Amino acid sequence: MKDRKVYDSWRQEKRQIDVSQNFTDEVMDQINSWEQSRNCPLLKTERLIELISFHPLAKTGLVMAGAATGIVRLIIMINTILSNGVING
């Protein structure tokens, strides 16, 4: 019975807590800042795509790198096909 009285007195004291008007805003701000800090990887794929798509020089560089890779691949294939069997064995 004594435990019940202690519990009731504690409950009555806890009811008297004053909560400020912007309590929920502060809690949500802390939750949002925690979520942002938790989800902040070093290199996000979305950020990389955004950087490439907004910079014409980056787009041009990627197209040129792709074209150079394609040309090198074509040269290697033609060289392999037209060689006298040295590469093929």
CYANA upper distance limits for C-alpha pairs under 8 A (distance plus 0.5 A):
  1 MET  CA      5 LYS  CA      7.19
  2 LYS  CA      6 VAL  CA      6.88
  3 ASP  CA      7 TYR  CA      6.59
  4 ARG  CA      8 ASP  CA      6.59
  5 LYS  CA      9 SER  CA      6.63
  6 VAL  CA     10 TRP  CA      6.68
  7 TYR  CA     11 ARG  CA      6.62
  8 ASP  CA     12 GLN  CA      6.68
  9 SER  CA     13 GLU  CA      6.81
 10 TRP  CA     14 LYS  CA      6.76
 11 ARG  CA     15 ARG  CA      6.90
 12 GLN  CA     16 GLN  CA      7.55
 13 GLU  CA     17 ILE  CA      8.08
 19 VAL  CA     23 PHE  CA      7.05
 22 ASN  CA     26 GLU  CA      6.77
 23 PHE  CA     27 VAL  CA      6.78
 24 THR  CA     28 MET  CA      6.60
 25 ASP  CA     29 ASP  CA      6.56
 26 GLU  CA     30 GLN  CA      6.75
 27 VAL  CA     31 ILE  CA      6.71
 28 MET  CA     32 ASN  CA      6.52
 29 ASP  CA     33 SER  CA      6.60
 30 GLN  CA     34 TRP  CA      6.58
 31 ILE  CA     35 GLU  CA      6.61
 32 ASN  CA     36 GLN  CA      6.64
 33 SER  CA     37 SER  CA      6.68
 34 TRP  CA     38 ARG  CA      6.58
 35 GLU  CA     39 ASN  CA      6.62
 36 GLN  CA     40 CYS  CA      6.67
 40 CYS  CA     44 LYS  CA      8.48
 43 LEU  CA     47 ARG  CA      7.92
 43 LEU  CA     48 LEU  CA      7.91
 44 LYS  CA     48 LEU  CA      6.88
 45 THR  CA     49 ILE  CA      6.73
 46 GLU  CA     50 GLU  CA      6.60
 47 ARG  CA     51 LEU  CA      6.65
 48 LEU  CA     52 ILE  CA      6.75
 49 ILE  CA     53 SER  CA      6.52
 50 GLU  CA     54 PHE  CA      6.69
 51 LEU  CA     55 HIS  CA      6.85
 52 ILE  CA     56 PRO  CA      8.19
 52 ILE  CA     58 ALA  CA      5.90
 52 ILE  CA     59 LYS  CA      6.47
 53 SER  CA     58 ALA  CA      8.19
 53 SER  CA     59 LYS  CA      7.13
 55 HIS  CA     59 LYS  CA      7.00
 56 PRO  CA     60 THR  CA      6.58
 57 LEU  CA     61 GLY  CA      6.56
 58 ALA  CA     62 LEU  CA      6.73
 59 LYS  CA     63 VAL  CA      6.76
 60 THR  CA     64 MET  CA      6.60
 61 GLY  CA     65 ALA  CA      6.59
 62 LEU  CA     66 GLY  CA      6.65
 63 VAL  CA     67 ALA  CA      6.63
 64 MET  CA     68 ALA  CA      6.55
 65 ALA  CA     69 THR  CA      6.62
 66 GLY  CA     70 GLY  CA      6.67
 67 ALA  CA     71 ILE  CA      6.68
 68 ALA  CA     72 VAL  CA      6.64
 69 THR  CA     73 ARG  CA      6.60
 70 GLY  CA     74 LEU  CA      6.62
 71 ILE  CA     75 ILE  CA      6.67
 72 VAL  CA     76 ILE  CA      6.72
 73 ARG  CA     77 MET  CA      6.69
 74 LEU  CA     78 ILE  CA      6.62
 75 ILE  CA     79 ASN  CA      6.47
 76 ILE  CA     80 THR  CA      6.57
 77 MET  CA     81 ILE  CA      6.66
 78 ILE  CA     82 LEU  CA      6.51
 79 ASN  CA     83 SER  CA      6.32
 80 THR  CA     87 ILE  CA      7.11
 80 THR  CA     88 ASN  CA      7.92
 83 SER  CA     87 ILE  CA      7.58
 85 GLY  CA     89 GLY  CA      6.02
